[in-house]
């Protein structure tokens, strides 16, 4: 079984072990961050990959300052293996006469004129290493075989070092026993660059990594029985929830005494894995009974298409609108669920509140496109008369975007709504003068842009670029679409407010402290609903576990004067997915700090799910 095979959901634990072994061949601890593109390259090479410059630049952009172990695991899931046959096929393209050998001149021509071009000096260095028989020719079939063998040996050595070091294993896996399968590493060539780029063998680990691995190399004698594992870990919580159990909040629909308002928004999955959305301000003129609902938005353009985001969980936190973060307090949050709709009903005093949308991120994850067609969907085409026009697929995607940014749902885009779209896609805004120009050129009604006008505006931008779709792709990707024009990294939603006897109002706000307010409200929602449980052997480290009918969230409170690292093991969970994306991970909590550990949801709402999490504090090193 190869590294890439282990990335499948059916073998998460083995994949995690392989990732950890590769990471620890470069770093002292899995809690250390990758701090440079060079370190990322070395770690990927230890995992059996051979990333090109383009691949490294994809994951280490000019804005990247660090990557953690979880980021590293996600990269390994995305970078597929290169089969030995594929590697040989790349060399055959350089083999002009087809004799199974490549001369120095053939290699130099290929590597200095195509793909990621190399210098003659680099080519000479590669040829001196690859000319195994020292006959001036490269037997590339033999070289590929030896290359694959070297990769396998590096992977096996990394696993053996990890397994033989009891202390290192305990720090990175907890106290559970683990023995890597003897045949866990097979043919797994590093990802070949383009056909004209010769892969390089993995670099050797750093000296300090080897030193750390040699210390305390005795094997662990701890038994692997369930009883031993349970006693060695600090906290065990088991909750079994049946999907048939639901609490419905009666909505005040159809009553003339209730007043309704609503607003639309969208969760966006950012490049760093965080999730962002707008915040809102709610004003209630007088004390009244209120019903809040929030749910993913069904787009009218997709009656026959599956809406991938409909499974994403949503929640709405309501806080008082204080002048500072410290002045704001949690008022309530949606807990009850009816299908995709999350609700809360109760009394709110007259006043102004912040509405803070939230999703756990369990079901809104970065998606790889390895199973998609390598050819992007066409966005622009020329008509029979030679004029440029938008394809049907692009018009459907733009129509979806229009509905998402039409926050009041009136079928028109105001300048404010359009500017929120512009800020998201270009970072700029349209002023009133530019809006007046739009009014002269595109279809508008009541000084607002119509759906047709929105299409005309995008067509004009494509026409100005003579059909170059680059800017259109920037817009689509910023709004969460992939190259197949599927909305996969965003979740549009709708918030509804029902008030008895008074008319509520909602407006969008740019709240600089929005993320901090949401984090504060989330933490309060957890600590207010459950008691603290001290981790075994720790007087100042506590776990809070909120158990809702449809979500479980945990928080770690470190009341000591030094940072602690908590090892979390979800391997006994059944039908569960974690916001961390891993079944085993570690959380570093600074001194005198609270930190949300994870959120857990059922993978399938139609089946029973069991949450069984074990936490322990790792010893300081």
Secondary structure, DSSP 4 states (H G I P E B T S, - for coil): --HHHHTSGGGHHHHHHHHHHHHHTTSS-TTSPB-SHHHHHHHHHHTT----HHHHHHHS-TT---B-HHHHHHHHHHS--B-HHHHHHHHHTT-SS-SSEEEHHHHHHHHHHSSS---HHHHHHHHHHH-TTSSSEEEHHHHHHHHHHHHHHHHHHHHHHHHH-HHHHHHHHTT------TT-----BPPP-STT----PPPPPPHHHHHHHHTT-PPP-----HHHHHHHSSEEEEEEE-TT---PPPP-TT-TTEEEEEEEEEEEE-TTS-EE--EEEEEESS-EEEEEEEEEPPPGGGSSS--GGGGS--EEEEEE--SSGGG--EEEE--EEETTEEEEEEEE-SEEEEEEEE--STT------TTS-SSPPP-EEE-TTS-EEE-HHHHHHHHHHHHHH-TT-SSSB-HHHHHHHHHHHTS----HHHHHHHHHHS-EETTEE-HHHHHHHHHHHHHHTTT--HHHHHHHHHTTB-TT--B-SEEEEEEEEEEESS--EEEEE--TTHHHHHHHHHHHHHHTTS--EEPTT-SSEEEEEEE-SS-EEEEEEE-SSS-EEEEEE-TT-BSEEETTS-SEEEEEE-TTEEEEEEEEEES-TTS-EEEEEEEEEPPP-
